[in-house]
Amino acid sequence: MSKNVYLENLGCAKNQVDAEVMLKILKDRGWTHVQEVGKADLVIVNTCGFIEPAREESVNTFFSLKDLNPHAKFIMSGCLSQRYAHNLDLPEADAIFGNRDLSALNKVIDEMEAEEKTGDDHQIVVAPEYPDPDDDAYKRDEILNFTGSAFLKISEGCNHWCSYCAIPVIRGSLRSCAKFQILDEAKRLIAHGIKEINIIAQDLAAYGTEWDEKSHFLELLSDLYALGGDVKYRLLYIHPDAFPVELIDFVKTHERVFPYFDIPVQHVAKHLLRSMGRTGDSATYLSLVNKIRASLPTAVIRTTIMLGYPGETEEDFEEVLHFVKQARFDWLGCFVYSREEDTKAYDLVDEKTQKENEKAGARRKAAIEAEQEKITSERLEERFVGNVYDVLIEEKIEGEDLSIGRIYSQAPDVDGATVVMGRNLLPGMVVKAGIRGVNGVDLDAVVLEDYNG
Ligand code: SF4
Protein backbone atom coordinates (compact mmCIF):
# COMPACT_ATOMS: atom_id res chain seq x y z
CA MET A 1 0.00 0.00 0.00
CA SER A 2 1.79 3.16 -1.12
CA LYS A 3 1.54 5.64 1.60
CA ASN A 4 0.05 9.02 1.03
CA VAL A 5 -2.47 10.19 3.61
CA TYR A 6 -4.81 13.16 3.43
CA LEU A 7 -6.47 14.31 6.67
CA GLU A 8 -9.50 16.59 6.95
CA ASN A 9 -9.92 17.87 10.48
CA LEU A 10 -13.27 19.14 11.74
CA GLY A 11 -14.50 20.42 15.10
CA CYS A 12 -12.57 21.90 17.99
CA ALA A 13 -8.93 22.44 18.92
CA LYS A 14 -8.91 19.19 20.92
CA ASN A 15 -9.85 17.30 17.76
CA GLN A 16 -7.03 19.06 15.93
CA VAL A 17 -4.48 17.83 18.46
CA ASP A 18 -5.82 14.29 17.92
CA ALA A 19 -5.37 14.76 14.16
CA GLU A 20 -1.76 15.87 14.72
CA VAL A 21 -1.13 12.78 16.90
CA MET A 22 -2.64 10.48 14.22
CA LEU A 23 -0.38 12.04 11.57
CA LYS A 24 2.64 11.34 13.78
CA ILE A 25 1.58 7.71 14.23
CA LEU A 26 1.25 7.33 10.44
CA LYS A 27 4.49 9.16 9.77
CA ASP A 28 6.27 6.77 12.13
CA ARG A 29 4.92 3.99 9.90
CA GLY A 30 6.37 5.63 6.79
CA TRP A 31 3.32 7.51 5.56
CA THR A 32 3.48 10.92 3.87
CA HIS A 33 0.98 13.63 4.69
CA VAL A 34 -0.29 15.13 1.43
CA GLN A 35 -2.33 18.34 1.09
CA GLU A 36 -4.30 17.25 -1.98
CA VAL A 37 -7.02 14.64 -1.50
CA GLY A 38 -6.56 13.45 -5.07
CA LYS A 39 -3.00 12.31 -4.28
CA ALA A 40 -4.02 10.24 -1.24
CA ASP A 41 -4.14 6.46 -0.83
CA LEU A 42 -5.79 6.93 2.54
CA VAL A 43 -8.20 9.70 3.56
CA ILE A 44 -8.99 10.35 7.22
CA VAL A 45 -12.02 12.48 8.04
CA ASN A 46 -11.60 13.51 11.69
CA THR A 47 -15.16 14.24 12.64
CA CYS A 48 -17.07 16.28 15.21
CA GLY A 49 -20.12 14.64 16.79
CA PHE A 50 -21.07 17.23 19.40
CA ILE A 51 -24.36 18.53 17.97
CA GLU A 52 -26.52 17.81 14.91
CA PRO A 53 -25.14 20.53 12.58
CA ALA A 54 -21.58 19.30 13.30
CA ARG A 55 -22.58 15.70 12.58
CA GLU A 56 -24.17 16.72 9.29
CA GLU A 57 -21.06 18.67 8.30
CA SER A 58 -18.91 15.62 9.10
CA VAL A 59 -20.95 13.26 6.91
CA ASN A 60 -21.20 15.81 4.07
CA THR A 61 -17.45 16.36 4.19
CA PHE A 62 -16.88 12.61 4.05
CA PHE A 63 -18.97 12.23 0.89
CA SER A 64 -17.53 15.29 -0.84
CA LEU A 65 -14.01 13.94 -0.30
CA LYS A 66 -15.14 10.49 -1.41
CA ASP A 67 -16.37 12.07 -4.67
CA LEU A 68 -12.97 13.72 -5.15
CA ASN A 69 -11.07 10.47 -4.62
CA PRO A 70 -13.30 7.36 -4.83
CA HIS A 71 -10.29 5.01 -5.07
CA ALA A 72 -8.66 5.87 -1.74
CA LYS A 73 -9.30 4.03 1.52
CA PHE A 74 -11.40 6.07 3.95
CA ILE A 75 -11.24 6.21 7.74
CA MET A 76 -13.98 8.07 9.62
CA SER A 77 -12.32 9.07 12.91
CA GLY A 78 -13.10 11.49 15.74
CA CYS A 79 -16.11 12.17 17.93
CA LEU A 80 -18.87 11.04 15.57
CA SER A 81 -17.09 7.68 15.21
CA GLN A 82 -16.48 7.36 18.95
CA ARG A 83 -20.09 8.22 19.77
CA TYR A 84 -21.78 5.94 17.21
CA ALA A 85 -18.97 3.47 16.45
CA HIS A 86 -21.15 0.37 16.38
CA ASN A 87 -24.25 1.87 14.79
CA LEU A 88 -22.92 4.27 12.20
CA ASP A 89 -24.61 3.35 8.94
CA LEU A 90 -21.75 4.31 6.63
CA PRO A 91 -20.66 1.31 4.54
CA GLU A 92 -18.66 3.71 2.33
CA ALA A 93 -16.08 4.03 5.12
CA ASP A 94 -13.39 1.33 5.17
CA ALA A 95 -12.88 1.94 8.87
CA ILE A 96 -14.65 3.61 11.79
CA PHE A 97 -12.07 4.76 14.34
CA GLY A 98 -12.95 6.32 17.72
CA ASN A 99 -10.78 8.80 19.60
CA ARG A 100 -10.31 7.49 23.10
CA ASP A 101 -7.14 5.57 22.26
CA LEU A 102 -5.33 7.13 19.34
CA SER A 103 -2.52 4.55 19.40
CA ALA A 104 -5.15 2.02 18.28
CA LEU A 105 -4.85 3.62 14.83
CA ASN A 106 -1.98 1.14 14.37
CA LYS A 107 -4.51 -1.68 14.75
CA VAL A 108 -6.72 -0.13 12.05
CA ILE A 109 -3.80 0.22 9.61
CA ASP A 110 -2.58 -3.32 10.39
CA GLU A 111 -6.04 -4.68 9.56
CA MET A 112 -6.26 -2.59 6.40
CA GLU A 113 -2.86 -3.78 5.20
CA ALA A 114 -3.81 -7.39 6.04
CA GLU A 115 -7.03 -7.02 4.05
CA GLU A 116 -5.07 -5.75 1.07
CA LYS A 117 -3.23 -9.04 1.04
CA THR A 118 -6.29 -11.26 1.57
CA GLY A 119 -8.66 -9.21 -0.56
CA ASP A 120 -11.08 -9.35 2.37
CA ASP A 121 -13.23 -6.20 2.44
CA HIS A 122 -15.22 -5.88 5.66
CA GLN A 123 -15.59 -2.58 7.52
CA ILE A 124 -13.08 -2.22 10.38
CA VAL A 125 -14.49 -0.73 13.61
CA VAL A 126 -12.03 0.23 16.36
CA ALA A 127 -13.31 2.41 19.21
CA PRO A 128 -11.75 1.32 22.52
CA GLU A 129 -13.55 2.46 25.68
CA TYR A 130 -10.37 3.59 27.43
CA PRO A 131 -6.90 4.60 26.26
CA ASP A 132 -3.97 2.21 26.61
CA PRO A 133 -2.33 3.81 29.69
CA ASP A 134 1.13 2.90 28.46
CA ASP A 135 0.88 4.45 25.06
CA ASP A 136 2.67 7.68 24.54
CA ALA A 137 0.11 8.80 21.98
CA TYR A 138 0.89 12.30 22.85
CA LYS A 139 3.74 13.19 20.59
CA ARG A 140 3.24 15.29 17.47
CA ASP A 141 5.69 16.72 15.01
CA GLU A 142 3.38 18.36 12.54
CA ILE A 143 1.21 21.22 13.85
CA LEU A 144 -1.86 22.04 11.77
CA ASN A 145 -2.09 25.64 13.04
CA PHE A 146 -0.59 28.58 11.20
CA THR A 147 3.18 28.84 11.69
CA GLY A 148 4.25 29.89 15.16
CA SER A 149 1.15 28.80 17.09
CA ALA A 150 0.11 25.44 18.54
CA PHE A 151 -2.48 23.88 20.85
CA LEU A 152 -1.33 21.97 23.94
CA LYS A 153 -4.00 19.62 25.30
CA ILE A 154 -3.55 18.90 29.02
CA SER A 155 -6.48 16.56 29.63
CA GLU A 156 -9.22 14.63 27.89
CA GLY A 157 -12.84 14.10 28.85
CA CYS A 158 -14.82 15.97 31.52
CA ASN A 159 -16.34 15.31 34.95
CA HIS A 160 -18.72 18.27 35.00
CA TRP A 161 -21.44 16.42 33.06
CA CYS A 162 -23.38 19.61 32.28
CA SER A 163 -26.87 18.38 31.49
CA TYR A 164 -26.91 19.57 27.84
CA CYS A 165 -23.40 18.43 26.92
CA ALA A 166 -22.49 15.27 25.00
CA ILE A 167 -18.73 15.65 25.47
CA PRO A 168 -18.46 13.42 28.54
CA VAL A 169 -20.57 10.87 26.64
CA ILE A 170 -18.12 11.00 23.71
CA ARG A 171 -14.75 11.69 25.32
CA GLY A 172 -15.42 10.00 28.65
CA SER A 173 -14.66 11.14 32.17
CA LEU A 174 -11.73 13.43 32.94
CA ARG A 175 -8.25 12.03 32.26
CA SER A 176 -5.48 14.54 32.96
CA CYS A 177 -2.24 13.95 31.07
CA ALA A 178 0.84 13.26 33.15
CA LYS A 179 2.71 16.48 33.86
CA PHE A 180 6.00 15.14 32.44
CA GLN A 181 4.27 14.37 29.13
CA ILE A 182 2.86 17.92 28.93
CA LEU A 183 6.21 19.50 29.81
CA ASP A 184 8.02 17.29 27.27
CA GLU A 185 5.52 18.26 24.60
CA ALA A 186 5.87 21.95 25.47
CA LYS A 187 9.66 21.65 25.27
CA ARG A 188 9.27 20.10 21.80
CA LEU A 189 7.00 22.94 20.67
CA ILE A 190 9.35 25.60 22.03
CA ALA A 191 12.31 23.86 20.35
CA HIS A 192 10.27 23.91 17.11
CA GLY A 193 10.14 27.72 17.36
CA ILE A 194 6.49 27.94 18.44
CA LYS A 195 5.80 31.48 19.71
CA GLU A 196 2.29 30.95 21.08
CA ILE A 197 1.07 27.90 23.00
CA ASN A 198 -2.71 27.71 23.46
CA ILE A 199 -3.38 25.48 26.45
CA ILE A 200 -6.64 23.55 26.01
CA ALA A 201 -8.92 21.14 27.84
CA GLN A 202 -12.66 20.88 28.44
CA ASP A 203 -11.94 22.81 31.65
CA LEU A 204 -8.32 23.85 32.35
CA ALA A 205 -9.02 24.37 36.05
CA ALA A 206 -10.11 20.73 36.41
CA TYR A 207 -6.55 19.56 35.63
CA GLY A 208 -5.65 16.79 38.06
CA THR A 209 -8.89 16.96 40.07
CA GLU A 210 -9.57 13.30 39.37
CA TRP A 211 -6.37 12.47 41.24
CA ASP A 212 -7.13 14.08 44.59
CA GLU A 213 -10.07 16.45 44.03
CA LYS A 214 -7.66 19.38 43.94
CA SER A 215 -6.88 21.46 40.87
CA HIS A 216 -3.23 21.12 39.85
CA PHE A 217 -3.56 23.64 37.02
CA LEU A 218 -1.60 26.49 38.64
CA GLU A 219 1.26 24.11 39.46
CA LEU A 220 1.31 22.92 35.86
CA LEU A 221 1.18 26.47 34.49
CA SER A 222 4.00 27.47 36.79
CA ASP A 223 6.15 24.52 35.59
CA LEU A 224 5.36 25.33 31.97
CA TYR A 225 6.36 28.95 32.54
CA ALA A 226 9.60 27.81 34.16
CA LEU A 227 10.60 26.14 30.86
CA GLY A 228 11.41 29.64 29.67
CA GLY A 229 11.93 30.31 25.96
CA ASP A 230 10.53 33.00 23.69
CA VAL A 231 6.98 31.70 23.96
CA LYS A 232 3.66 33.10 25.21
CA TYR A 233 0.81 31.08 26.72
CA ARG A 234 -2.94 31.47 26.15
CA LEU A 235 -5.51 29.78 28.38
CA LEU A 236 -8.63 28.45 26.66
CA TYR A 237 -11.76 27.21 28.48
CA ILE A 238 -12.13 27.63 32.22
CA HIS A 239 -15.44 26.64 33.79
CA PRO A 240 -16.82 29.76 35.54
CA ASP A 241 -17.99 27.87 38.64
CA ALA A 242 -14.48 26.52 39.30
CA PHE A 243 -12.49 29.57 38.23
CA PRO A 244 -9.26 29.66 40.33
CA VAL A 245 -9.08 33.34 41.35
CA GLU A 246 -5.39 32.94 42.24
CA LEU A 247 -4.89 32.61 38.48
CA ILE A 248 -5.53 36.36 38.15
CA ASP A 249 -2.46 37.16 40.25
CA PHE A 250 -0.44 34.55 38.41
CA VAL A 251 -1.22 36.18 35.08
CA LYS A 252 -0.48 39.61 36.57
CA THR A 253 3.00 38.50 37.64
CA HIS A 254 3.88 36.34 34.60
CA GLU A 255 4.02 38.50 31.49
CA ARG A 256 4.36 35.57 29.08
CA VAL A 257 0.84 34.41 29.98
CA PHE A 258 -1.64 36.42 27.94
CA PRO A 259 -4.33 38.20 30.02
CA TYR A 260 -6.89 36.30 27.95
CA PHE A 261 -9.70 34.41 29.65
CA ASP A 262 -12.24 32.15 27.91
CA ILE A 263 -14.99 31.52 30.50
CA PRO A 264 -18.16 29.99 28.99
CA VAL A 265 -21.03 31.05 31.32
CA GLN A 266 -23.79 29.59 29.08
CA HIS A 267 -26.58 31.54 30.82
CA VAL A 268 -27.35 33.59 33.98
CA ALA A 269 -30.93 32.59 34.82
CA LYS A 270 -30.56 30.68 38.08
CA HIS A 271 -33.20 28.00 37.44
CA LEU A 272 -31.66 27.24 34.03
CA LEU A 273 -28.12 27.07 35.40
CA ARG A 274 -29.25 24.70 38.13
CA SER A 275 -30.97 22.54 35.52
CA MET A 276 -27.72 22.60 33.51
CA GLY A 277 -25.84 21.38 36.58
CA ARG A 278 -24.13 24.70 37.18
CA THR A 279 -23.91 26.71 40.40
CA GLY A 280 -23.37 30.31 39.28
CA ASP A 281 -25.63 33.29 38.64
CA SER A 282 -25.54 36.75 37.13
CA ALA A 283 -24.03 38.48 40.18
CA THR A 284 -21.28 35.87 40.65
CA TYR A 285 -20.26 35.95 36.99
CA LEU A 286 -20.32 39.74 36.86
CA SER A 287 -18.15 39.99 39.97
CA LEU A 288 -15.66 37.52 38.43
CA VAL A 289 -15.45 39.66 35.28
CA ASN A 290 -14.98 42.82 37.38
CA LYS A 291 -12.38 41.15 39.58
CA ILE A 292 -10.32 40.16 36.55
CA ARG A 293 -10.60 43.63 35.01
CA ALA A 294 -9.79 45.41 38.27
CA SER A 295 -6.53 43.49 38.57
CA LEU A 296 -5.71 43.21 34.85
CA PRO A 297 -6.91 46.30 32.92
CA THR A 298 -5.67 44.82 29.63
CA ALA A 299 -7.54 41.54 30.22
CA VAL A 300 -9.61 40.15 27.34
CA ILE A 301 -12.61 38.01 28.24
CA ARG A 302 -14.51 35.67 25.93
CA THR A 303 -17.65 33.76 26.84
CA THR A 304 -20.36 31.52 25.41
CA ILE A 305 -24.13 31.89 25.78
CA MET A 306 -26.68 29.15 25.06
CA LEU A 307 -30.25 30.03 24.16
CA GLY A 308 -33.38 27.90 23.87
CA TYR A 309 -32.53 25.57 26.75
CA PRO A 310 -35.65 23.75 28.06
CA GLY A 311 -37.62 26.01 30.38
CA GLU A 312 -36.12 29.27 29.12
CA THR A 313 -38.68 32.11 29.31
CA GLU A 314 -38.76 35.56 27.74
CA GLU A 315 -37.80 36.94 31.19
CA ASP A 316 -34.76 34.64 31.29
CA PHE A 317 -33.77 35.92 27.89
CA GLU A 318 -34.17 39.54 29.02
CA GLU A 319 -31.99 38.72 32.04
CA VAL A 320 -29.15 37.28 29.97
CA LEU A 321 -29.38 40.11 27.43
CA HIS A 322 -29.11 42.59 30.30
CA PHE A 323 -26.09 40.65 31.64
CA VAL A 324 -24.37 40.78 28.24
CA LYS A 325 -24.89 44.56 28.15
CA GLN A 326 -23.46 44.90 31.67
CA ALA A 327 -20.48 42.53 31.30
CA ARG A 328 -19.42 43.88 27.90
CA PHE A 329 -17.33 40.82 26.95
CA ASP A 330 -14.67 41.32 24.32
CA TRP A 331 -15.77 38.18 22.46
CA LEU A 332 -18.93 36.11 22.77
CA GLY A 333 -20.05 32.94 21.00
CA CYS A 334 -23.77 32.13 20.96
CA PHE A 335 -25.46 28.74 20.41
CA VAL A 336 -28.97 27.35 20.34
CA TYR A 337 -29.50 24.38 22.64
CA SER A 338 -29.26 21.03 20.80
CA ARG A 339 -31.25 18.17 22.32
CA GLU A 340 -28.59 15.46 22.62
CA GLU A 341 -29.18 11.74 23.26
CA ASP A 342 -27.64 10.29 26.44
CA THR A 343 -27.48 13.71 28.09
CA LYS A 344 -29.37 14.53 31.30
CA ALA A 345 -31.41 17.30 29.63
CA TYR A 346 -32.58 15.09 26.75
CA ASP A 347 -35.88 14.11 28.41
CA LEU A 348 -36.72 17.61 29.64
CA VAL A 349 -38.66 18.27 26.44
CA ASP A 350 -40.08 16.26 23.57
CA GLU A 351 -39.14 16.78 19.92
CA LYS A 352 -42.14 19.06 19.25
CA THR A 353 -41.31 21.41 22.13
CA GLN A 354 -37.64 21.31 21.14
CA LYS A 355 -38.60 22.58 17.68
CA GLU A 356 -40.45 25.51 19.29
CA ASN A 357 -37.53 26.16 21.65
CA GLU A 358 -35.12 26.15 18.70
CA LYS A 359 -37.17 28.83 16.95
CA ALA A 360 -37.27 31.00 20.08
CA GLY A 361 -33.57 30.25 20.67
CA ALA A 362 -32.62 31.34 17.17
CA ARG A 363 -34.50 34.63 17.56
CA ARG A 364 -32.87 35.30 20.94
CA LYS A 365 -29.44 34.31 19.57
CA ALA A 366 -29.78 36.89 16.80
CA ALA A 367 -30.65 39.58 19.34
CA ILE A 368 -27.66 38.73 21.58
CA GLU A 369 -25.31 38.63 18.59
CA ALA A 370 -26.54 42.03 17.37
CA GLU A 371 -25.92 43.53 20.81
CA GLN A 372 -22.51 41.86 21.12
CA GLU A 373 -21.39 43.03 17.69
CA LYS A 374 -21.80 46.63 18.88
CA ILE A 375 -20.00 45.90 22.16
CA THR A 376 -17.09 44.12 20.44
CA SER A 377 -16.40 46.90 17.96
CA GLU A 378 -16.76 49.59 20.67
CA ARG A 379 -14.28 47.75 22.88
CA LEU A 380 -11.87 47.24 19.97
CA GLU A 381 -12.04 50.97 19.22
CA GLU A 382 -11.68 52.18 22.82
CA ARG A 383 -9.06 49.64 23.95
CA PHE A 384 -6.69 48.93 21.06
CA VAL A 385 -6.56 51.79 18.52
CA GLY A 386 -3.45 53.92 18.93
CA ASN A 387 -1.55 51.26 20.90
CA VAL A 388 1.44 49.15 19.89
CA TYR A 389 1.41 45.35 20.16
CA ASP A 390 3.38 42.25 19.23
CA VAL A 391 1.65 40.64 16.26
CA LEU A 392 2.20 36.97 15.42
CA ILE A 393 2.13 36.91 11.61
CA GLU A 394 0.12 33.97 10.27
CA GLU A 395 -0.22 34.48 6.53
CA LYS A 396 0.81 36.90 3.82
CA ILE A 397 -1.78 38.37 1.45
CA GLU A 398 -0.34 37.58 -2.00
CA GLY A 399 0.58 40.61 -4.12
CA GLU A 400 0.08 43.07 -1.26
CA ASP A 401 2.28 44.52 1.50
CA LEU A 402 -0.33 43.11 3.83
CA SER A 403 -0.26 40.15 6.22
CA ILE A 404 -2.75 38.65 8.63
CA GLY A 405 -1.75 38.02 12.21
CA ARG A 406 -3.01 38.03 15.79
CA ILE A 407 -2.24 39.98 18.93
CA TYR A 408 -2.71 38.70 22.52
CA SER A 409 -6.43 39.52 22.49
CA GLN A 410 -7.16 37.31 19.47
CA ALA A 411 -7.32 33.53 19.93
CA PRO A 412 -6.87 31.25 16.88
CA ASP A 413 -9.95 30.39 14.80
CA VAL A 414 -12.58 32.07 17.03
CA ASP A 415 -11.70 35.80 17.38
CA GLY A 416 -10.96 38.60 14.91
CA ALA A 417 -7.48 39.09 13.42
CA THR A 418 -5.04 41.92 12.80
CA VAL A 419 -4.29 43.00 9.24
CA VAL A 420 -0.76 44.39 9.20
CA MET A 421 0.71 46.66 6.57
CA GLY A 422 4.44 45.99 6.11
CA ARG A 423 6.93 44.42 3.72
CA ASN A 424 8.86 41.18 4.04
CA LEU A 425 6.69 39.85 6.85
CA LEU A 426 6.78 36.07 7.09
CA PRO A 427 4.45 33.60 8.85
CA GLY A 428 5.77 32.83 12.33
CA MET A 429 7.40 36.24 12.76
CA VAL A 430 6.44 38.37 15.79
CA VAL A 431 6.51 42.03 14.77
CA LYS A 432 5.73 45.30 16.58
CA ALA A 433 2.82 47.13 14.99
CA GLY A 434 0.68 50.16 15.78
CA ILE A 435 -3.11 49.72 15.66
CA ARG A 436 -4.60 52.45 13.49
CA GLY A 437 -8.21 51.33 13.17
CA VAL A 438 -11.00 48.76 13.46
CA ASN A 439 -12.59 46.97 10.54
CA GLY A 440 -15.60 44.95 11.75
CA VAL A 441 -14.08 42.54 14.32
CA ASP A 442 -10.55 42.92 12.90
CA LEU A 443 -7.82 45.45 13.67
CA ASP A 444 -5.83 47.38 11.07
CA ALA A 445 -2.18 47.88 11.92
CA VAL A 446 1.06 49.12 10.45
CA VAL A 447 4.42 47.60 11.22
CA LEU A 448 6.81 49.88 13.15
CA GLU A 449 10.12 48.55 11.89
CA ASP A 450 11.47 47.60 8.46
CA TYR A 451 11.89 43.88 8.04
CA ASN A 452 14.36 43.09 5.32
CA GLY A 453 13.07 39.53 5.16
S1 SF4 B 1 -17.66 21.67 31.27
FE1 SF4 B 1 -17.83 21.89 29.08
S2 SF4 B 1 -17.17 19.92 28.22
FE2 SF4 B 1 -17.61 19.61 30.39
S3 SF4 B 1 -19.70 18.88 30.43
FE3 SF4 B 1 -19.74 21.10 30.76
S4 SF4 B 1 -20.01 22.00 28.72
FE4 SF4 B 1 -19.38 19.86 28.45
Residues whose N, C-alpha, C, O or C-beta is under 5 A from the ligand:
A	BS01	SF4	C158 H160 W161 C162 C165 I167 Q202 D203
